[in-house]
């Protein structure tokens, strides 16, 4: 399941929904990404973040990432939720929840999904800091991590 939304989300509720599926779940792994209150590379205090996306295309890309994960690992369920709009410091931005019969598949698939989401999904982040506003570029470390997954295919 893939959702793009402005509203906050509950990791507990989403996990409960996945557990209710019941079949072939031996492990559930989750990741929650939050808005940082600082920019380490720029040494700036973050006031808020504005996230934009390309409706329709973003959901397609996230669904494709989910399909790739299902094709690589034995998974029971996947939930991806990404927020858009204006977010404040410490607000949750993204959640990835992966259920699998075995923990290794759940851990690997969860990491794969967030790594591909960070580099493939059409989201744009504009950060407002104590010294001005700027659009966030892709991080080299995210691109390197994605390349390592690509090399494993």
Backbone torsions as a table, in degrees:
resi	resn	phi	psi	omega
1	UNK	NA	135.9	179.6
2	UNK	-124.5	133.9	177.3
3	UNK	-137.5	136.9	169.8
4	UNK	-115.9	127.3	-174.7
5	UNK	-154.5	158.8	175.3
6	UNK	-85.7	-31.0	-174.3
7	UNK	-70.8	154.9	172.8
8	UNK	-63.9	167.1	178.7
9	UNK	-132.7	162.6	178.3
10	UNK	-115.7	113.3	178.4
11	UNK	-63.7	-34.7	179.0
12	UNK	-64.0	-45.0	180.0
13	UNK	-63.0	-44.5	-179.2
14	UNK	-65.4	-38.4	178.1
15	UNK	-65.6	-41.8	177.6
16	UNK	-60.8	-41.5	178.6
17	UNK	-62.8	-40.2	178.3
18	UNK	-67.8	-44.6	179.8
19	UNK	-61.4	-30.8	179.9
20	UNK	-65.5	-21.2	176.6
21	UNK	-63.4	-34.5	169.8
22	UNK	75.4	-36.0	-170.2
23	UNK	-86.0	132.5	172.1
24	UNK	57.8	40.5	177.3
25	UNK	-113.0	113.6	176.1
26	UNK	-111.2	-15.4	-179.2
27	UNK	-155.5	144.3	171.9
28	UNK	-128.4	126.4	178.4
29	UNK	-118.2	136.5	180.0
30	UNK	-130.4	153.6	175.5
31	UNK	-132.9	133.8	173.2
32	UNK	-125.6	126.9	175.4
33	UNK	-102.2	138.1	-177.5
34	UNK	-118.6	156.3	172.1
35	UNK	-71.7	122.4	176.7
36	UNK	-73.3	157.4	177.6
37	UNK	-97.0	10.6	-178.7
38	UNK	-152.8	162.3	172.4
39	UNK	-117.5	104.5	-175.1
40	UNK	-59.2	-46.2	-175.2
41	UNK	-66.6	-29.5	-177.7
42	UNK	-104.8	-7.0	-178.2
43	UNK	54.2	49.7	-179.4
44	UNK	-123.6	150.2	175.6
45	UNK	-87.8	127.4	-178.7
46	UNK	-86.1	128.4	178.1
47	UNK	-91.8	-46.9	173.9
48	UNK	-162.3	171.7	-179.2
49	UNK	-132.9	134.9	176.8
50	UNK	-108.6	118.5	-179.6
51	UNK	-106.7	127.6	176.3
52	UNK	-117.0	158.7	176.5
53	UNK	-146.6	171.1	178.4
54	UNK	-103.1	97.3	-176.8
55	UNK	-55.2	140.1	-177.9
56	UNK	88.9	-54.8	178.7
57	UNK	-69.9	-41.2	-178.6
58	UNK	-61.3	-46.9	179.0
59	UNK	-61.3	-39.9	178.8
60	UNK	-61.7	-45.5	-179.7
61	UNK	-63.4	-44.1	179.4
62	UNK	-64.9	-38.9	175.8
63	UNK	-64.2	-37.7	177.1
64	UNK	-64.7	-41.3	177.5
65	UNK	-62.3	-42.7	178.3
66	UNK	-60.8	-44.3	179.1
67	UNK	-62.0	-41.0	177.8
68	UNK	-60.7	-41.3	179.2
69	UNK	-63.1	-44.8	178.6
70	UNK	-62.5	-32.3	-179.2
71	UNK	-77.1	-22.7	-177.6
72	UNK	-92.6	-30.4	-175.3
73	UNK	-131.1	157.7	174.8
74	UNK	-80.5	100.0	-176.3
75	UNK	-118.3	150.4	177.1
76	UNK	-97.2	-37.0	-178.6
77	UNK	-162.6	153.5	175.8
78	UNK	-139.2	137.2	171.4
79	UNK	-128.0	129.1	176.1
80	UNK	-125.7	122.6	176.2
81	UNK	-126.0	128.2	177.5
82	UNK	-129.1	132.3	179.6
83	UNK	-90.6	154.4	174.1
84	UNK	-132.5	169.4	-178.9
85	UNK	101.6	-161.1	-179.3
86	UNK	-92.3	124.4	-179.9
87	UNK	-121.0	145.3	180.0
88	UNK	-98.7	168.2	176.2
89	UNK	-50.6	133.2	179.1
90	UNK	73.2	3.8	172.9
91	UNK	-72.3	143.3	173.9
92	UNK	-72.0	137.1	179.7
93	UNK	-103.3	-46.6	-170.2
94	UNK	-140.9	145.4	173.1
95	UNK	-132.7	136.3	173.1
96	UNK	-128.1	124.4	179.0
97	UNK	-125.7	128.2	-177.5
98	UNK	-127.5	128.5	175.8
99	UNK	-112.6	141.4	-177.2
100	UNK	-153.4	159.2	173.5
101	UNK	-63.4	-25.3	-176.0
102	UNK	-133.2	143.5	-173.8
103	UNK	-63.4	-38.3	-177.8
104	UNK	-60.7	-41.6	177.3
105	UNK	-62.6	-42.2	-179.1
106	UNK	-64.8	-45.2	178.3
107	UNK	-62.2	-49.6	-177.2
108	UNK	-62.9	-44.6	-178.6
109	UNK	-66.3	-38.8	179.1
110	UNK	-62.0	-46.5	179.0
111	UNK	-64.4	-43.6	177.5
112	UNK	-56.7	-47.8	-177.2
113	UNK	-61.7	-47.5	-178.2
114	UNK	-68.3	-36.9	178.1
115	UNK	-63.2	-43.3	179.5
116	UNK	-72.4	-37.0	177.6
117	UNK	-59.0	-43.6	-178.1
118	UNK	-63.5	-27.2	-174.7
119	UNK	-110.2	-21.1	-173.4
120	UNK	-108.0	-32.3	-173.8
121	UNK	-75.0	135.6	-178.4
122	UNK	-79.0	79.0	172.3
123	UNK	-116.4	146.2	175.8
124	UNK	-126.0	132.9	-177.3
125	UNK	-115.5	126.9	173.6
126	UNK	-114.6	119.5	-178.5
127	UNK	-100.0	134.8	172.3
128	UNK	-103.4	122.0	-177.7
129	UNK	-121.3	175.9	178.8
130	UNK	-66.0	-11.1	178.8
131	UNK	-123.5	22.1	175.3
132	UNK	127.0	177.4	-179.0
133	UNK	-106.1	147.6	175.5
134	UNK	-158.9	153.4	176.4
135	UNK	-83.6	139.9	-176.9
136	UNK	-87.3	130.9	175.3
137	UNK	-88.5	161.3	173.4
138	UNK	-60.6	143.5	177.1
139	UNK	-87.6	138.6	179.0
140	UNK	-59.5	-36.1	-179.2
141	UNK	-65.1	-35.4	177.0
142	UNK	-66.6	-41.6	179.7
143	UNK	-65.9	-39.0	177.9
144	UNK	-63.9	-41.3	-179.9
145	UNK	-63.8	-42.8	178.1
146	UNK	-61.8	-41.8	178.9
147	UNK	-61.0	-35.6	178.9
148	UNK	-66.7	-34.5	175.1
149	UNK	-68.2	-42.5	179.4
150	UNK	-59.1	-38.0	-179.6
151	UNK	-70.5	-19.8	179.0
152	UNK	-83.3	-12.9	-176.0
153	UNK	-66.6	NA	NA
